[in-house]
Amino acid sequence: MKAHYLLSFALLASTPVFAGGYTHADVCKAVLAVELGHEIGRLRIVHSGDTPEIVYIHKETRLRSRYRCQFPGNERVTWASYLDDKKNWGRWHDQHDDGAISYVEKGTHLTVKNTKGREREFTTRDFRQ
């Protein structure tokens, strides 16, 4: 029984959760929806934790695109995509020309903004799969 509690604690500790119940993976999905125009319902969490990995399956071609996000602090997010042809991860989108990405959580609402003018508000309903 003690091992069960330790395992439960370890699983909870490995998935950061913000005040409204959003995880790093949820925020990453929201960022990808805003930045790339992907439908949030087609984004699937492959790995959660501090650097979540997300997969998007394109509706028409059924091809998979892989992404991951980092959280450098102060409600900021950067993301990178996997380059299938090079078999490695591409650059982090954190350069000035990319526009800084931030998120704000208020209750059950999550807002993702880019300094280039993209912005979208999500609710917990958007993340039900």
N, CA, C and O atoms as a Tinker XYZ file with bonds, in Angstrom:
   516  protein
     1  N      0.820000   -1.183000    0.000000    73     2
     2  CA     0.000000    0.000000    0.000000    64     1     3
     3  C      0.872000    1.258000    0.000000    63     2     4     5
     4  O      0.558000    2.234000   -0.682000    81     3
     5  N      1.955000    1.235000    0.756000    73     3     6
     6  CA     2.863000    2.371000    0.786000    64     5     7
     7  C      3.455000    2.621000   -0.605000    63     6     8     9
     8  O      3.598000    3.772000   -1.017000    81     7
     9  N      3.797000    1.563000   -1.321000    73     7    10
    10  CA     4.346000    1.686000   -2.671000    64     9    11
    11  C      3.322000    2.322000   -3.606000    63    10    12    13
    12  O      3.684000    3.108000   -4.482000    81    11
    13  N      2.031000    1.983000   -3.423000    73    11    14
    14  CA     0.976000    2.559000   -4.253000    64    13    15
    15  C      0.918000    4.072000   -4.066000    63    14    16    17
    16  O      0.807000    4.804000   -5.050000    81    15
    17  N      0.989000    4.556000   -2.829000    73    15    18
    18  CA     0.965000    5.987000   -2.566000    64    17    19
    19  C      2.198000    6.677000   -3.152000    63    18    20    21
    20  O      2.096000    7.777000   -3.693000    81    19
    21  N      3.352000    6.035000   -3.044000    73    19    22
    22  CA     4.566000    6.613000   -3.600000    64    21    23
    23  C      4.479000    6.713000   -5.114000    63    22    24    25
    24  O      4.890000    7.720000   -5.692000    81    23
    25  N      3.949000    5.684000   -5.764000    73    23    26
    26  CA     3.786000    5.696000   -7.208000    64    25    27
    27  C      2.800000    6.789000   -7.612000    63    26    28    29
    28  O      3.044000    7.515000   -8.575000    81    27
    29  N      1.695000    6.911000   -6.890000    73    27    30
    30  CA     0.710000    7.951000   -7.190000    64    29    31
    31  C      1.321000    9.335000   -7.046000    63    30    32    33
    32  O      1.088000   10.206000   -7.885000    81    31
    33  N      2.097000    9.547000   -5.998000    73    31    34
    34  CA     2.748000   10.830000   -5.788000    64    33    35
    35  C      3.740000   11.118000   -6.917000    63    34    36    37
    36  O      3.797000   12.240000   -7.420000    81    35
    37  N      4.518000   10.113000   -7.314000    73    35    38
    38  CA     5.504000   10.289000   -8.380000    64    37    39
    39  C      4.820000   10.656000   -9.691000    63    38    40    41
    40  O      5.324000   11.508000  -10.423000    81    39
    41  N      3.689000   10.038000  -10.007000    73    39    42
    42  CA     2.969000   10.355000  -11.231000    64    41    43
    43  C      2.418000   11.770000  -11.192000    63    42    44    45
    44  O      2.497000   12.490000  -12.187000    81    43
    45  N      1.866000   12.176000  -10.070000    73    43    46
    46  CA     1.344000   13.530000   -9.943000    64    45    47
    47  C      2.465000   14.553000  -10.014000    63    46    48    49
    48  O      2.301000   15.604000  -10.634000    81    47
    49  N      3.587000   14.269000   -9.399000    73    47    50
    50  CA     4.707000   15.202000   -9.381000    64    49    51
    51  C      5.332000   15.352000  -10.763000    63    50    52    53
    52  O      5.935000   16.388000  -11.044000    81    51
    53  N      5.208000   14.354000  -11.634000    73    51    54
    54  CA     5.833000   14.406000  -12.948000    64    53    55
    55  C      4.989000   15.157000  -13.968000    63    54    56    57
    56  O      5.458000   15.417000  -15.076000    81    55
    57  N      3.747000   15.515000  -13.618000    73    55    58
    58  CA     2.883000   16.234000  -14.524000    64    57    59
    59  C      2.508000   17.569000  -13.892000    63    58    60    61
    60  O      1.557000   17.637000  -13.113000    81    59
    61  N      3.245000   18.634000  -14.217000    73    59    62
    62  CA     2.943000   19.921000  -13.610000    64    61    63
    63  C      1.516000   20.352000  -13.924000    63    62    64    65
    64  O      1.064000   20.242000  -15.064000    81    63
    65  N      0.818000   20.838000  -12.922000    73    63    66
    66  CA    -0.556000   21.299000  -13.086000    64    65    67
    67  C     -0.636000   22.726000  -12.565000    63    66    68    69
    68  O     -0.160000   23.032000  -11.472000    81    67
    69  N     -1.248000   23.593000  -13.368000    73    67    70
    70  CA    -1.418000   24.978000  -12.971000    64    69    71
    71  C     -2.702000   25.110000  -12.176000    63    70    72    73
    72  O     -3.449000   24.141000  -12.037000    81    71
    73  N     -2.963000   26.282000  -11.658000    73    71    74
    74  CA    -4.082000   26.519000  -10.743000    64    73    75
    75  C     -5.432000   26.070000  -11.304000    63    74    76    77
    76  O     -6.244000   25.522000  -10.559000    81    75
    77  N     -5.690000   26.285000  -12.582000    73    75    78
    78  CA    -6.970000   25.913000  -13.178000    64    77    79
    79  C     -7.025000   24.473000  -13.629000    63    78    80    81
    80  O     -8.013000   24.048000  -14.227000    81    79
    81  N     -5.981000   23.713000  -13.354000    73    79    82
    82  CA    -5.955000   22.315000  -13.737000    64    81    83
    83  C     -5.253000   22.037000  -15.053000    63    82    84    85
    84  O     -5.215000   20.886000  -15.488000    81    83
    85  N     -4.698000   23.049000  -15.700000    73    83    86
    86  CA    -3.993000   22.845000  -16.960000    64    85    87
    87  C     -2.584000   22.319000  -16.699000    63    86    88    89
    88  O     -1.906000   22.762000  -15.771000    81    87
    89  N     -2.160000   21.384000  -17.516000    73    87    90
    90  CA    -0.809000   20.829000  -17.421000    64    89    91
    91  C      0.089000   21.521000  -18.439000    63    90    92    93
    92  O     -0.389000   22.275000  -19.287000    81    91
    93  N      1.373000   21.265000  -18.353000    73    91    94
    94  CA     2.290000   21.764000  -19.383000    64    93    95
    95  C      1.865000   21.241000  -20.758000    63    94    96    97
    96  O      1.941000   21.970000  -21.748000    81    95
    97  N      1.426000   19.999000  -20.824000    73    95    98
    98  CA     0.994000   19.418000  -22.099000    64    97    99
    99  C     -0.228000   20.154000  -22.648000    63    98   100   101
   100  O     -0.315000   20.385000  -23.854000    81    99
   101  N     -1.172000   20.526000  -21.782000    73    99   102
   102  CA    -2.345000   21.292000  -22.226000    64   101   103
   103  C     -1.923000   22.637000  -22.803000    63   102   104   105
   104  O     -2.397000   23.040000  -23.865000    81   103
   105  N     -1.033000   23.325000  -22.103000    73   103   106
   106  CA    -0.556000   24.625000  -22.578000    64   105   107
   107  C      0.168000   24.450000  -23.907000    63   106   108   109
   108  O      0.016000   25.276000  -24.806000    81   107
   109  N      0.948000   23.394000  -24.042000    73   107   110
   110  CA     1.662000   23.117000  -25.290000    64   109   111
   111  C      0.666000   22.913000  -26.432000    63   110   112   113
   112  O      0.856000   23.456000  -27.520000    81   111
   113  N     -0.383000   22.144000  -26.195000    73   111   114
   114  CA    -1.410000   21.943000  -27.221000    64   113   115
   115  C     -2.036000   23.268000  -27.628000    63   114   116   117
   116  O     -2.249000   23.513000  -28.815000    81   115
   117  N     -2.332000   24.123000  -26.659000    73   115   118
   118  CA    -2.929000   25.423000  -26.953000    64   117   119
   119  C     -1.974000   26.285000  -27.779000    63   118   120   121
   120  O     -2.394000   26.959000  -28.720000    81   119
   121  N     -0.696000   26.261000  -27.424000    73   119   122
   122  CA     0.309000   27.022000  -28.175000    64   121   123
   123  C      0.353000   26.556000  -29.622000    63   122   124   125
   124  O      0.382000   27.382000  -30.534000    81   123
   125  N      0.360000   25.244000  -29.847000    73   123   126
   126  CA     0.425000   24.712000  -31.210000    64   125   127
   127  C     -0.842000   25.051000  -32.001000    63   126   128   129
   128  O     -0.779000   25.302000  -33.205000    81   127
   129  N     -1.974000   25.056000  -31.327000    73   127   130
   130  CA    -3.224000   25.441000  -31.992000    64   129   131
   131  C     -3.145000   26.897000  -32.457000    63   130   132   133
   132  O     -3.578000   27.222000  -33.562000    81   131
   133  N     -2.594000   27.767000  -31.617000    73   131   134
   134  CA    -2.485000   29.183000  -31.959000    64   133   135
   135  C     -1.409000   29.414000  -33.016000    63   134   136   137
   136  O     -1.649000   30.091000  -34.016000    81   135
   137  N     -0.232000   28.853000  -32.795000    73   135   138
   138  CA     0.910000   29.113000  -33.674000    64   137   139
   139  C      0.764000   28.478000  -35.057000    63   138   140   141
   140  O      1.151000   29.078000  -36.059000    81   139
   141  N      0.216000   27.283000  -35.112000    73   139   142
   142  CA     0.185000   26.538000  -36.372000    64   141   143
   143  C     -1.212000   26.380000  -36.960000    63   142   144   145
   144  O     -1.374000   25.855000  -38.062000    81   143
   145  N     -2.209000   26.830000  -36.228000    73   143   146
   146  CA    -3.579000   26.709000  -36.723000    64   145   147
   147  C     -4.125000   25.294000  -36.672000    63   146   148   149
   148  O     -5.096000   24.982000  -37.361000    81   147
   149  N     -3.518000   24.435000  -35.869000    73   147   150
   150  CA    -4.000000   23.059000  -35.757000    64   149   151
   151  C     -5.260000   23.007000  -34.896000    63   150   152   153
   152  O     -5.423000   23.792000  -33.961000    81   151
   153  N     -6.148000   22.065000  -35.229000    73   151   154
   154  CA    -7.327000   21.826000  -34.409000    64   153   155
   155  C     -6.862000   21.209000  -33.098000    63   154   156   157
   156  O     -6.131000   20.218000  -33.105000    81   155
   157  N     -7.273000   21.778000  -31.988000    73   155   158
   158  CA    -6.795000   21.296000  -30.691000    64   157   159
   159  C     -7.230000   19.858000  -30.432000    63   158   160   161
   160  O     -6.532000   19.120000  -29.736000    81   159
   161  N     -8.362000   19.452000  -30.973000    73   159   162
   162  CA    -8.846000   18.086000  -30.791000    64   161   163
   163  C     -8.029000   17.040000  -31.531000    63   162   164   165
   164  O     -8.127000   15.853000  -31.219000    81   163
   165  N     -7.226000   17.452000  -32.503000    73   163   166
   166  CA    -6.388000   16.514000  -33.263000    64   165   167
   167  C     -4.968000   16.437000  -32.702000    63   166   168   169
   168  O     -4.142000   15.673000  -33.201000    81   167
   169  N     -4.687000   17.224000  -31.670000    73   167   170
   170  CA    -3.372000   17.201000  -31.021000    64   169   171
   171  C     -3.414000   16.198000  -29.875000    63   170   172   173
   172  O     -4.278000   16.291000  -29.004000    81   171
   173  N     -2.498000   15.250000  -29.867000    73   171   174
   174  CA    -2.462000   14.193000  -28.857000    64   173   175
   175  C     -1.181000   14.260000  -28.050000    63   174   176   177
   176  O     -0.097000   14.474000  -28.593000    81   175
   177  N     -1.321000   14.074000  -26.750000    73   175   178
   178  CA    -0.172000   14.080000  -25.842000    64   177   179
   179  C      0.536000   12.737000  -25.923000    63   178   180   181
   180  O     -0.071000   11.691000  -25.691000    81   179
   181  N      1.824000   12.768000  -26.252000    73   179   182
   182  CA     2.643000   11.554000  -26.302000    64   181   183
   183  C      3.420000   11.413000  -24.997000    63   182   184   185
   184  O      3.479000   10.332000  -24.410000    81   183
   185  N      4.014000   12.515000  -24.553000    73   183   186
   186  CA     4.744000   12.563000  -23.284000    64   185   187
   187  C      4.329000   13.840000  -22.565000    63   186   188   189
   188  O      4.237000   14.907000  -23.172000    81   187
   189  N      4.079000   13.718000  -21.268000    73   187   190
   190  CA     3.776000   14.912000  -20.478000    64   189   191
   191  C      5.019000   15.273000  -19.677000    63   190   192   193
   192  O      6.097000   14.738000  -19.937000    81   191
   193  N      4.889000   16.153000  -18.730000    73   191   194
   194  CA     6.029000   16.555000  -17.910000    64   193   195
   195  C      6.507000   17.944000  -18.261000    63   194   196   197
   196  O      5.765000   18.733000  -18.845000    81   195
   197  N      7.753000   18.251000  -17.905000    73   195   198
   198  CA     8.296000   19.597000  -18.113000    64   197   199
   199  C      8.510000   19.948000  -19.584000    63   198   200   201
   200  O      8.435000   21.121000  -19.952000    81   199
   201  N      8.775000   18.954000  -20.427000    73   199   202
   202  CA     8.951000   19.166000  -21.869000    64   201   203
   203  C      8.023000   18.202000  -22.604000    63   202   204   205
   204  O      8.467000   17.168000  -23.103000    81   203
   205  N      6.738000   18.539000  -22.670000    73   203   206
   206  CA     5.787000   17.604000  -23.279000    64   205   207
   207  C      6.014000   17.439000  -24.781000    63   206   208   209
   208  O      6.502000   18.338000  -25.466000    81   207
   209  N      5.642000   16.265000  -25.259000    73   207   210
   210  CA     5.685000   15.987000  -26.693000    64   209   211
   211  C      4.255000   15.756000  -27.164000    63   210   212   213
   212  O      3.488000   15.021000  -26.541000    81   211
   213  N      3.917000   16.395000  -28.267000    73   211   214
   214  CA     2.569000   16.368000  -28.818000    64   213   215
   215  C      2.638000   15.891000  -30.262000    63   214   216   217
   216  O      3.579000   16.222000  -30.983000    81   215
   217  N      1.645000   15.112000  -30.685000    73   215   218
   218  CA     1.555000   14.645000  -32.063000    64   217   219
   219  C      0.282000   15.199000  -32.691000    63   218   220   221
   220  O     -0.777000   15.226000  -32.064000    81   219
   221  N      0.405000   15.635000  -33.927000    73   219   222
   222  CA    -0.745000   16.096000  -34.705000    64   221   223
   223  C     -0.868000   15.185000  -35.914000    63   222   224   225
   224  O      0.107000   14.985000  -36.639000    81   223
   225  N     -2.049000   14.634000  -36.142000    73   223   226
   226  CA    -2.291000   13.797000  -37.325000    64   225   227
   227  C     -3.105000   14.630000  -38.307000    63   226   228   229
   228  O     -4.240000   15.017000  -38.026000    81   227
   229  N     -2.509000   14.897000  -39.456000    73   227   230
   230  CA    -3.153000   15.729000  -40.467000    64   229   231
   231  C     -4.385000   15.022000  -41.031000    63   230   232   233
   232  O     -4.338000   13.848000  -41.397000    81   231
   233  N     -5.465000   15.754000  -41.089000    73   231   234
   234  CA    -6.757000   15.196000  -41.484000    64   233   235
   235  C     -6.730000   14.566000  -42.880000    63   234   236   237
   236  O     -7.193000   13.440000  -43.062000    81   235
   237  N     -6.190000   15.287000  -43.861000    73   235   238
   238  CA    -6.224000   14.816000  -45.246000    64   237   239
   239  C     -5.188000   13.734000  -45.549000    63   238   240   241
   240  O     -5.501000   12.732000  -46.191000    81   239
   241  N     -3.963000   13.938000  -45.087000    73   239   242
   242  CA    -2.868000   13.043000  -45.461000    64   241   243
   243  C     -2.622000   11.932000  -44.448000    63   242   244   245
   244  O     -1.958000   10.944000  -44.762000    81   243
   245  N     -3.157000   12.085000  -43.223000    73   243   246
   246  CA    -2.938000   11.138000  -42.115000    64   245   247
   247  C     -1.471000   11.088000  -41.685000    63   246   248   249
   248  O     -1.083000   10.190000  -40.937000    81   247
   249  N     -0.652000   12.032000  -42.142000    73   247   250
   250  CA     0.747000   12.101000  -41.713000    64   249   251
   251  C      0.817000   12.677000  -40.314000    63   250   252   253
   252  O     -0.019000   13.486000  -39.914000    81   251
   253  N      1.839000   12.242000  -39.572000    73   251   254
   254  CA     2.038000   12.712000  -38.187000    64   253   255
   255  C      3.100000   13.793000  -38.150000    63   254   256   257
   256  O      4.135000   13.698000  -38.811000    81   255
   257  N      2.825000   14.817000  -37.369000    73   255   258
   258  CA     3.827000   15.839000  -37.068000    64   257   259
   259  C      4.055000   15.801000  -35.570000    63   258   260   261
   260  O      3.108000   15.692000  -34.791000    81   259
   261  N      5.323000   15.890000  -35.168000    73   259   262
   262  CA     5.675000   15.840000  -33.744000    64   261   263
   263  C      6.202000   17.191000  -33.292000    63   262   264   265
   264  O      6.928000   17.870000  -34.018000    81   263
   265  N      5.819000   17.568000  -32.070000    73   263   266
   266  CA     6.222000   18.843000  -31.500000    64   265   267
   267  C      6.561000   18.644000  -30.031000    63   266   268   269
   268  O      6.137000   17.668000  -29.412000    81   267
   269  N      7.328000   19.576000  -29.483000    73   267   270
   270  CA     7.536000   19.613000  -28.043000    64   269   271
   271  C      7.655000   21.061000  -27.601000    63   270   272   273
   272  O      7.964000   21.945000  -28.400000    81   271
   273  N      7.410000   21.289000  -26.332000    73   271   274
   274  CA     7.431000   22.634000  -25.768000    64   273   275
   275  C      8.342000   22.694000  -24.557000    63   274   276   277
   276  O      8.532000   21.704000  -23.851000    81   275
   277  N      8.903000   23.879000  -24.331000    73   275   278
   278  CA     9.673000   24.176000  -23.127000    64   277   279
   279  C      9.036000   25.379000  -22.451000    63   278   280   281
   280  O      8.398000   26.212000  -23.094000    81   279
   281  N      9.223000   25.448000  -21.148000    73   279   282
   282  CA     8.657000   26.516000  -20.346000    64   281   283
   283  C      9.784000   27.222000  -19.604000    63   282   284   285
   284  O     10.093000   26.877000  -18.464000    81   283
   285  N     10.406000   28.224000  -20.258000    73   283   286
   286  CA    11.571000   28.876000  -19.656000    64   285   287
   287  C     11.243000   29.789000  -18.482000    63   286   288   289
   288  O     12.157000   30.348000  -17.877000    81   287
   289  N      9.986000   29.954000  -18.147000    73   287   290
   290  CA     9.618000   30.762000  -16.982000    64   289   291
   291  C      8.784000   31.972000  -17.342000    63   290   292   293
   292  O      8.624000   32.315000  -18.513000    81   291
   293  N      8.253000   32.614000  -16.306000    73   291   294
   294  CA     7.448000   33.826000  -16.470000    64   293   295
   295  C      6.320000   33.659000  -17.486000    63   294   296   297
   296  O      6.082000   34.540000  -18.313000    81   295
   297  N      5.632000   32.527000  -17.417000    73   295   298
   298  CA     4.492000   32.233000  -18.287000    64   297   299
   299  C      4.856000   32.329000  -19.764000    63   298   300   301
   300  O      4.054000   32.787000  -20.578000    81   299
   301  N      6.065000   31.897000  -20.105000    73   299   302
   302  CA     6.536000   31.874000  -21.494000    64   301   303
   303  C      6.632000   30.439000  -21.979000    63   302   304   305
   304  O      6.807000   29.509000  -21.192000    81   303
   305  N      6.513000   30.275000  -23.297000    73   303   306
   306  CA     6.580000   28.954000  -23.913000    64   305   307
   307  C      7.382000   29.051000  -25.210000    63   306   308   309
   308  O      7.252000   30.025000  -25.951000    81   307
   309  N      8.197000   28.056000  -25.480000    73   307   310
   310  CA     8.843000   27.908000  -26.783000    64   309   311
   311  C      8.521000   26.518000  -27.292000    63   310   312   313
   312  O      8.223000   25.617000  -26.507000    81   311
   313  N      8.578000   26.339000  -28.605000    73   311   314
   314  CA     8.254000   25.035000  -29.177000    64   313   315
   315  C      9.232000   24.692000  -30.302000    63   314   316   317
   316  O      9.895000   25.560000  -30.871000    81   315
   317  N      9.293000   23.400000  -30.596000    73   315   318
   318  CA    10.129000   22.893000  -31.691000    64   317   319
   319  C      9.381000   21.758000  -32.369000    63   318   320   321
   320  O      8.524000   21.115000  -31.762000    81   319
   321  N      9.708000   21.519000  -33.624000    73   319   322
   322  CA     9.102000   20.405000  -34.348000    64   321   323
   323  C     10.181000   19.388000  -34.710000    63   322   324   325
   324  O     11.362000   19.716000  -34.826000    81   323
   325  N      9.738000   18.142000  -34.884000    73   323   326
   326  CA    10.653000   17.073000  -35.276000    64   325   327
   327  C     10.793000   17.092000  -36.787000    63   326   328   329
   328  O      9.797000   17.154000  -37.507000    81   327
   329  N     12.028000   17.039000  -37.271000    73   327   330
   330  CA    12.301000   17.061000  -38.708000    64   329   331
   331  C     12.512000   15.626000  -39.178000    63   330   332   333
   332  O     13.591000   15.060000  -39.006000    81   331
   333  N     11.480000   15.048000  -39.768000    73   331   334
   334  CA    11.543000   13.645000  -40.187000    64   333   335
   335  C     12.688000   13.381000  -41.161000    63   334   336   337
   336  O     13.359000   12.354000  -41.062000    81   335
   337  N     12.916000   14.297000  -42.098000    73   335   338
   338  CA    13.967000   14.073000  -43.093000    64   337   339
   339  C     15.365000   14.089000  -42.475000    63   338   340   341
   340  O     16.273000   13.427000  -42.977000    81   339
   341  N     15.538000   14.840000  -41.390000    73   339   342
   342  CA    16.850000   14.908000  -40.728000    64   341   343
   343  C     16.944000   13.980000  -39.524000    63   342   344   345
   344  O     18.021000   13.785000  -38.962000    81   343
   345  N     15.815000   13.414000  -39.136000    73   343   346
   346  CA    15.744000   12.487000  -37.992000    64   345   347
   347  C     16.228000   13.126000  -36.687000    63   346   348   349
   348  O     16.886000   12.479000  -35.873000    81   347
   349  N     15.888000   14.412000  -36.503000    73   347   350
   350  CA    16.195000   15.076000  -35.228000    64   349   351
   351  C     15.252000   16.268000  -35.035000    63   350   352   353
   352  O     14.491000   16.639000  -35.929000    81   351
   353  N     15.330000   16.846000  -33.846000    73   351   354
   354  CA    14.478000   17.985000  -33.522000    64   353   355
   355  C     15.015000   19.250000  -34.156000    63   354   356   357
   356  O     16.226000   19.463000  -34.211000    81   355
   357  N     14.113000   20.087000  -34.633000    73   355   358
   358  CA    14.467000   21.383000  -35.194000    64   357   359
   359  C     14.740000   22.390000  -34.086000    63   358   360   361
   360  O     14.800000   22.039000  -32.907000    81   359
   361  N     14.900000   23.615000  -34.474000    73   359   362
   362  CA    15.256000   24.669000  -33.518000    64   361   363
   363  C     14.060000   25.035000  -32.645000    63   362   364   365
   364  O     12.904000   24.814000  -33.007000    81   363
   365  N     14.377000   25.597000  -31.492000    73   363   366
   366  CA    13.344000   26.161000  -30.635000    64   365   367
   367  C     12.895000   27.485000  -31.240000    63   366   368   369
   368  O     13.727000   28.297000  -31.643000    81   367
   369  N     11.618000   27.701000  -31.303000    73   367   370
   370  CA    11.058000   28.938000  -31.862000    64   369   371
   371  C     11.034000   30.008000  -30.772000    63   370   372   373
   372  O      9.993000   30.337000  -30.203000    81   371
   373  N     12.226000   30.531000  -30.510000    73   371   374
   374  CA    12.379000   31.515000  -29.438000    64   373   375
   375  C     13.160000   32.749000  -29.890000    63   374   376   377
   376  O     13.637000   33.529000  -29.066000    81   375
   377  N     13.283000   32.916000  -31.194000    73   375   378
   378  CA    13.988000   34.077000  -31.730000    64   377   379
   379  C     13.043000   35.270000  -31.802000    63   378   380   381
   380  O     11.823000   35.108000  -31.783000    81   379
   381  N     13.609000   36.457000  -31.884000    73   379   382
   382  CA    12.812000   37.677000  -31.937000    64   381   383
   383  C     11.794000   37.634000  -33.085000    63   382   384   385
   384  O     10.642000   38.030000  -32.909000    81   383
   385  N     12.216000   37.158000  -34.249000    73   383   386
   386  CA    11.322000   37.106000  -35.413000    64   385   387
   387  C     10.166000   36.125000  -35.242000    63   386   388   389
   388  O      9.150000   36.239000  -35.928000    81   387
   389  N     10.313000   35.166000  -34.334000    73   387   390
   390  CA     9.233000   34.197000  -34.086000    64   389   391
   391  C      8.092000   34.831000  -33.297000    63   390   392   393
   392  O      6.939000   34.414000  -33.413000    81   391
   393  N      8.419000   35.833000  -32.502000    73   391   394
   394  CA     7.436000   36.416000  -31.594000    64   393   395
   395  C      7.413000   35.629000  -30.298000    63   394   396   397
   396  O      7.391000   34.398000  -30.313000    81   395
   397  N      7.419000   36.325000  -29.193000    73   395   398
   398  CA     7.399000   35.668000  -27.885000    64   397   399
   399  C      5.994000   35.144000  -27.602000    63   398   400   401
   400  O      5.002000   35.820000  -27.870000    81   399
   401  N      5.925000   33.938000  -27.061000    73   399   402
   402  CA     4.645000   33.300000  -26.744000    64   401   403
   403  C      4.478000   33.311000  -25.231000    63   402   404   405
   404  O      5.389000   32.947000  -24.487000    81   403
   405  N      3.309000   33.732000  -24.795000    73   403   406
   406  CA     3.012000   33.726000  -23.368000    64   405   407
   407  C      1.631000   33.125000  -23.148000    63   406   408   409
   408  O      0.828000   33.017000  -24.075000    81   407
   409  N      1.375000   32.744000  -21.924000    73   407   410
   410  CA     0.062000   32.212000  -21.566000    64   409   411
   411  C     -0.330000   32.761000  -20.205000    63   410   412   413
   412  O      0.514000   33.046000  -19.355000    81   411
   413  N     -1.635000   32.900000  -20.026000    73   411   414
   414  CA    -2.184000   33.367000  -18.767000    64   413   415
   415  C     -3.366000   32.473000  -18.437000    63   414   416   417
   416  O     -4.214000   32.189000  -19.283000    81   415
   417  N     -3.400000   32.044000  -17.201000    73   415   418
   418  CA    -4.497000   31.195000  -16.743000    64   417   419
   419  C     -5.313000   31.964000  -15.717000    63   418   420   421
   420  O     -4.770000   32.485000  -14.743000    81   419
   421  N     -6.622000   32.031000  -15.943000    73   419   422
   422  CA    -7.542000   32.659000  -14.982000    64   421   423
   423  C     -8.709000   31.714000  -14.794000    63   422   424   425
   424  O     -9.565000   31.576000  -15.668000    81   423
   425  N     -8.729000   31.069000  -13.643000    73   423   426
   426  CA    -9.798000   30.104000  -13.370000    64   425   427
   427  C     -9.745000   28.957000  -14.361000    63   426   428   429
   428  O     -8.736000   28.257000  -14.455000    81   427
   429  N    -10.822000   28.763000  -15.096000    73   427   430
   430  CA   -10.867000   27.672000  -16.077000    64   429   431
   431  C    -10.515000   28.152000  -17.482000    63   430   432   433
   432  O    -10.673000   27.408000  -18.449000    81   431
   433  N    -10.037000   29.399000  -17.599000    73   431   434
   434  CA    -9.691000   29.961000  -18.907000    64   433   435
   435  C     -8.179000   30.028000  -19.064000    63   434   436   437
   436  O     -7.457000   30.381000  -18.132000    81   435
   437  N     -7.718000   29.684000  -20.256000    73   435   438
   438  CA    -6.302000   29.724000  -20.605000    64   437   439
   439  C     -6.181000   30.577000  -21.865000    63   438   440   441
   440  O     -6.805000   30.276000  -22.882000    81   439
   441  N     -5.385000   31.630000  -21.801000    73   439   442
   442  CA    -5.181000   32.495000  -22.959000    64   441   443
   443  C     -3.741000   32.376000  -23.413000    63   442   444   445
   444  O     -2.813000   32.500000  -22.614000    81   443
   445  N     -3.561000   32.132000  -24.712000    73   443   446
   446  CA    -2.232000   32.053000  -25.323000    64   445   447
   447  C     -2.089000   33.246000  -26.254000    63   446   448   449
   448  O     -2.969000   33.517000  -27.071000    81   447
   449  N     -0.963000   33.964000  -26.123000    73   447   450
   450  CA    -0.704000   35.145000  -26.938000    64   449   451
   451  C      0.678000   35.058000  -27.570000    63   450   452   453
   452  O      1.604000   34.471000  -27.011000    81   451
   453  N      0.790000   35.654000  -28.740000    73   451   454
   454  CA     2.068000   35.795000  -29.418000    64   453   455
   455  C      2.259000   37.280000  -29.686000    63   454   456   457
   456  O      1.304000   37.965000  -30.050000    81   455
   457  N      3.469000   37.789000  -29.515000    73   455   458
   458  CA     3.711000   39.210000  -29.738000    64   457   459
   459  C      3.528000   39.609000  -31.204000    63   458   460   461
   460  O      3.570000   40.797000  -31.524000    81   459
   461  N      3.329000   38.655000  -32.084000    73   459   462
   462  CA     3.045000   38.936000  -33.498000    64   461   463
   463  C      1.552000   39.168000  -33.741000    63   462   464   465
   464  O      1.133000   39.405000  -34.873000    81   463
   465  N      0.752000   39.099000  -32.669000    73   463   466
   466  CA    -0.665000   39.417000  -32.799000    64   465   467
   467  C     -1.628000   38.247000  -32.735000    63   466   468   469
   468  O     -2.841000   38.450000  -32.771000    81   467
   469  N     -1.121000   37.039000  -32.641000    73   467   470
   470  CA    -2.023000   35.890000  -32.530000    64   469   471
   471  C     -2.420000   35.715000  -31.071000    63   470   472   473
   472  O     -1.592000   35.843000  -30.168000    81   471
   473  N     -3.700000   35.421000  -30.854000    73   471   474
   474  CA    -4.200000   35.223000  -29.494000    64   473   475
   475  C     -5.458000   34.369000  -29.547000    63   474   476   477
   476  O     -6.272000   34.485000  -30.463000    81   475
   477  N     -5.600000   33.506000  -28.539000    73   475   478
   478  CA    -6.804000   32.682000  -28.433000    64   477   479
   479  C     -7.034000   32.312000  -26.981000    63   478   480   481
   480  O     -6.092000   32.066000  -26.227000    81   479
   481  N     -8.296000   32.277000  -26.604000    73   479   482
   482  CA    -8.672000   31.859000  -25.254000    64   481   483
   483  C     -9.285000   30.466000  -25.328000    63   482   484   485
   484  O    -10.089000   30.171000  -26.212000    81   483
   485  N     -8.894000   29.627000  -24.395000    73   483   486
   486  CA    -9.388000   28.256000  -24.299000    64   485   487
   487  C    -10.080000   28.076000  -22.954000    63   486   488   489
   488  O     -9.846000   28.839000  -22.016000    81   487
   489  N    -10.929000   27.066000  -22.870000    73   487   490
   490  CA   -11.505000   26.658000  -21.586000    64   489   491
   491  C    -11.215000   25.179000  -21.402000    63   490   492   493
   492  O    -10.764000   24.507000  -22.329000    81   491
   493  N    -11.472000   24.679000  -20.214000    73   491   494
   494  CA   -11.197000   23.268000  -19.942000    64   493   495
   495  C    -11.971000   22.362000  -20.901000    63   494   496   497
   496  O    -11.533000   21.245000  -21.178000    81   495
   497  N    -13.097000   22.820000  -21.403000    73   495   498
   498  CA   -13.878000   22.038000  -22.379000    64   497   499
   499  C    -13.076000   21.718000  -23.626000    63   498   500   501
   500  O    -13.233000   20.645000  -24.209000    81   499
   501  N    -12.213000   22.645000  -24.043000    73   499   502
   502  CA   -11.406000   22.450000  -25.255000    64   501   503
   503  C    -10.432000   21.292000  -25.151000    63   502   504   505
   504  O     -9.955000   20.789000  -26.169000    81   503
   505  N    -10.126000   20.859000  -23.918000    73   503   506
   506  CA    -9.098000   19.843000  -23.716000    64   505   507
   507  C     -9.671000   18.459000  -23.425000    63   506   508   509
   508  O     -8.913000   17.518000  -23.194000    81   507
   509  N    -10.961000   18.325000  -23.432000    73   507   510
   510  CA   -11.569000   17.007000  -23.237000    64   509   511
   511  C    -11.403000   16.198000  -24.512000    63   510   512   513
   512  O    -11.702000   16.664000  -25.611000    81   511
   513  N    -10.914000   14.965000  -24.337000    73   511   514
   514  CA   -10.697000   14.112000  -25.509000    64   513   515
   515  C    -11.515000   12.857000  -25.420000    63   514   516
   516  O    -11.460000   12.019000  -26.320000    81   515
